Amino acid sequence: MNVESMPLTPEQIACIDSPEGDWLKLTPEQEKFFRDTGPGMVCTIYDGQLLRLSGEHMASCMEVAFKTASKAALELLGEPLTETVNLKVHSPEVGQAYLRVTATNDLGKSASAIGMIPDPRHH
């Protein structure tokens, strides 16, 4: 597991949860960090840091969150996963450490649950 990181600036961190400001305004070092991302690698934000890691590693982290959230949503719905149950994955917000999944049956009953995204630096 090879995860490279670079801290966000205090201004960027403050802007993530605020509609004001431009958290996407990168420092020259951050811009280079993104531009130097090679094939098969992805960049993400986690815990106030820019992370660069393999796409496979990130997919593994998201799989853990998806399995946890979908299992919990199905339990809340009271049904197993069948072709009559639809799972919807909600896109995570920037910097969000969890994934939300909603399970809906063919009668329109639904339940939502979250799964924590494991810290990619330690997963």
N, C-alpha and C positions, 0 to 999 in steps of 0.2 A: 504494500500500500504506500503510494507516494502522493502526499498531499502538500502542496505548496500554499503558503498563505501570505497575505498582506493586509494590514489593518485598514479599516475605513477611517476617515477623518472624523473628529467629533461632529463637525457640521453635517457630514453625510449621514451619520447615525441619527442625529436629531431630525433630519428630513425624511427618513424612511417612514416614520409614523405620522408625519405631518403633511397636510396638503400644500403647505407653503414650502418654498425652497426647491432647489434642484439637486437631489442627491445623486443624480446621474452625472454631474459634472466631475469628471475624473481628474486626478492629479496626473502630471506627466508620467510618474512612476507606475500608477495604476493603469494608465492607458497602455504602457509598454507591457505590463503584466498580462493584460487581455490580448494584446496583439501577438505576444509570444506563445500563445496557447496552440499547441500542435494538434495534428490529426488524432482523433479518438479521445481528446481531452475536453473537459468542460470547465467553465467557471461558474461559481455560485456565490451567494452571500450567506454566511452562517455565523451567528454570534458576533456580529460586528467586524467580520473579516471577509475579505475576498479570498475564496479558495479556488485552487486549480487542481483538478484530479481527473482520473480516467473516467470516461463515460460509463464504463462497466461498474466502477466503484460507486458512482452516483446512482446508477440504476439499482444497485444492490441496496443502497440506503432507502431509496424510494419504495422498493419492493417490500422491505420490512414495514414501513409506514402503511402502505396499501393493505398488506395482509392483516395487520393489526386493526386498522380502521374498518375494513370490509367485514371481518369476523365480528367485531363489536356491533356494527350496524345491522348485520343479519340477526344477531342475537336479540337486539332491541326490537327488530321487526318480528321476531318469532318464527322465522322461516329459514330453511336452508337455501343455498344458491341453486336456483333452477332456471330454466329458460323463461319462466314467468316473472322472475325477479330481475330488475334492472339495477346495475350499480353505476353511479355517477361519481366521478372523481372531480372534485373542485380544484381549480388551479390555485396553488399556493401563492400568497402575496410575497413580495420581496422580503427576504429576511425571516420569513415564517418558519418555525421549527416543527410544524405538524402538517399532516395531510388530512383533509376531510373527505369522507365518502358518504353518499346517501344511497340507501337501498330502497327501492320502490317495488311493490308487488303489482300484479295485474288488476287489483281492486283500487289502486291509488294510495294505499297505506304506505307511509314512508318513515324511515328512521335514519338519522345521521349520527356519525361517530368520527372521532379523530384517532390518528395513529401518529405518534411522535416520529420525526425523521431522526434517525440516529446521527450523532455528531460524526460527520465524515472524516474528521481528523483521528477518530478513535475506533471507528466501526470496521 
